[in-house]
């Protein structure tokens, strides 16, 4: 988000988070957890960069709203986890947006460090392999990381 956008949203000296509604959805609407998990797309509120994708159950969603810290359901660990609980790279929730059919949420966040467990700012750092014309120009994403 640029300075002009911030100025349009909030009075001088007032943080954007204080003027954006926490949940941007019609009154009383919440995600559809009838099938268990919903997809959570995490986006940097300042740059609009997609940082990561995770999953939420109802408990993770409610914890996120109460704490204003990104909380997810770990399918591999089979438990809730708050982003940054071990790394310190937490994500402060600025706004939660629901998609049109309720099976996904968009979390607009202020990240406190890298989003990816590899240490990268975003989990989406490399373009897909160029197979059959699919892929993105390397110039847009930067050089390929060195193989471990």
ChimeraX attribute file (.defattr): number of C-alpha atoms within 10 A of each C-alpha:
attribute: neighborCount
match mode: 1-to-1
recipient: residues
	/A:1	11
	/A:2	9
	/A:3	9
	/A:4	8
	/A:5	11
	/A:6	18
	/A:7	14
	/A:8	10
	/A:9	16
	/A:10	15
	/A:11	12
	/A:12	10
	/A:13	8
	/A:14	12
	/A:15	13
	/A:16	19
	/A:17	18
	/A:18	12
	/A:19	13
	/A:20	14
	/A:21	13
	/A:22	17
	/A:23	18
	/A:24	14
	/A:25	16
	/A:26	8
	/A:27	7
	/A:28	5
	/A:29	11
	/A:30	17
	/A:31	22
	/A:32	16
	/A:33	15
	/A:34	10
	/A:35	8
	/A:36	11
	/A:37	21
	/A:38	22
	/A:39	17
	/A:40	24
	/A:41	18
	/A:42	26
	/A:43	21
	/A:44	22
	/A:45	20
	/A:46	15
	/A:47	10
	/A:48	12
	/A:49	14
	/A:50	19
	/A:51	21
	/A:52	17
	/A:53	18
	/A:54	15
	/A:55	20
	/A:56	26
	/A:57	23
	/A:58	18
	/A:59	13
	/A:60	21
	/A:61	23
	/A:62	13
	/A:63	17
	/A:64	20
	/A:65	17
	/A:66	9
	/A:67	12
	/A:68	17
	/A:69	20
	/A:70	25
	/A:71	28
	/A:72	26
	/A:73	21
	/A:74	16
	/A:75	12
	/A:76	6
	/A:77	8
	/A:78	8
	/A:79	10
	/A:80	17
	/A:81	16
	/A:82	19
	/A:83	18
	/A:84	19
	/A:85	10
	/A:86	9
	/A:87	12
	/A:88	11
	/A:89	18
	/A:90	21
	/A:91	24
	/A:92	20
	/A:93	24
	/A:94	21
	/A:95	19
	/A:96	23
	/A:97	20
	/A:98	20
	/A:99	13
	/A:100	10
	/A:101	8
	/A:102	16
	/A:103	18
	/A:104	20
	/A:105	22
	/A:106	19
	/A:107	27
	/A:108	25
	/A:109	24
	/A:110	20
	/A:111	23
	/A:112	12
	/A:113	16
	/A:114	19
	/A:115	25
	/A:116	16
	/A:117	12
	/A:118	9
	/A:119	12
	/A:120	13
	/A:121	17
	/A:122	21
	/A:123	16
	/A:124	16
	/A:125	15
	/A:126	16
	/A:127	16
	/A:128	12
	/A:129	10
	/A:130	10
	/A:131	7
	/A:132	6
	/A:133	7
	/A:134	10
	/A:135	12
	/A:136	13
	/A:137	11
	/A:138	12
	/A:139	8
	/A:140	9
	/A:141	12
	/A:142	11
	/A:143	11
	/A:144	11
	/A:145	8
	/A:146	5
	/A:147	4
	/A:148	3
